[in-house]
């Protein structure tokens, strides 16, 4: 029965295409996609051998399980555009990095159609793990989703029926991860021009043994260069959630600003899809200027 399973992706950017390629390699052949910018994602679809469909309606007609892998800003819009075409046999899994409250709103939109809703929080960068990136799941349809997708190698953990817990786990983890990325970026911006970066990381290794801080800096700065815009939007979601809890989002807003600052420099186009190999390449590209 699993060999007949049909999968659809709404949004076929980096996350969707990498998950689709992984599922294909695991033996799931019937995969389709719909994207509002088909020309932009056509090369990814061709590489993954995934047909691009023309509408949400066609996707719903072609796929039983639908993955929403759009941007944060379009997650609810995508659900609203898909809901009129969903039936009780559909499972709609939202993988977008949005707030717990927004996941709950999307759940209401999808559940009203009669389809099953799954809140999915992707807990690691999708490349290189692809479909094997660990995911926390919430929602009443989560167990059925696990039963369908686990045979294809997906690493899934159900945290409960209540929607919001999985997203909250990912979101508040992001305060550390994306906050540390922003701190690391700011550290190398200042330390490299003085030639102090190696000593900074050597000192950090003494304080926090077991971590290769220079290697971590290379990785984190590269991630900010490639994904700064998306990360900034995610941290803005974190900030709004903190505000709703009565917590002033001092650190979350600062991280969003630094991530967004990097995105606006346009460095991603300069370094290409694989990003820079070292943080020094990035600092040299930016140049030593005041106001960093």
C-alpha positions, 0 to 999 in steps of 0.5 A: 500500500505504501508504494501507492502513496502519493505526496504533494508539496506546496512550495518547492524551494530548498526544503521541499525539494530536498525532502522530495529527493530523499523520499524518491531515493527511499522508493516513493515515486509518486511525488508532485509539487505546486509553487506560485513561482514555477519558473523559479523552482523549475530547475529544482523540480527537474533535478528531483524529477517531480512534476510541477502542477498548475494549481492547489486543486490539481495538487489535491487531486493528485496527492493524498499527503500534502507537505506545506513548505512555503515561507513563514509569511505565506503559511496560512495563505497556502493553507487557505488556498488549499483547504477548499480542495481537501477531503477527509482522505487528505493529510496536510502537514505544515513544516513551516517555521511559524509560531505555535499560535499560527500553527493552531490557526492553520489547523483550524483552516485545514480541519474545517475541510475535513482533512487531517492536520499535522504540525511538523517542526523540522529540528535540523537544517534540511540539507544534507539530511533531507527527508531524514531531518528529525521532525516533532509532530503534533495534531490528531493526524500525526500518528497516521502520518507517522504510519505512512511516512516512517517506512520511507525513512523519515525520523518522526516523533509525535509529541501529542495531539495538541497543536503548538507544542512541537512548534514551541519546541523549535521556536524557543530552541531557535533563540539559542541557535539563531541567536548564537549565529548572530553573536558569532557573526558579530564576533568575527566581524570585529575580531578578524580586522584586528587579527584576534579571531584565532585567539578568541576561539582558542580562549573559547575552547578553554572555557567550553572544551569539546567544541571546535569554535573556529569550525562552528564559526565557519558553519554558522556564518555560512548559514547566515549568509545563505539563509539570513532572510528566512532566519530573520523572519523566523526570529521575528515570529519568535519575538512576536510569540514572546511578546504574546507571553508578556516577555520582552524579546530583547535577544530575539529582536537583536538576532533578527536584526543581525540576520536581516542585516546580513541578508540585505548585503546580498552576499548569498548571490556572491557566494552561490548556493553552497555559501562561503567556506570560511568566515574570513571570506565573508568578512573580507567580502564585506570589507572593514567599514564603520557601523558594522 
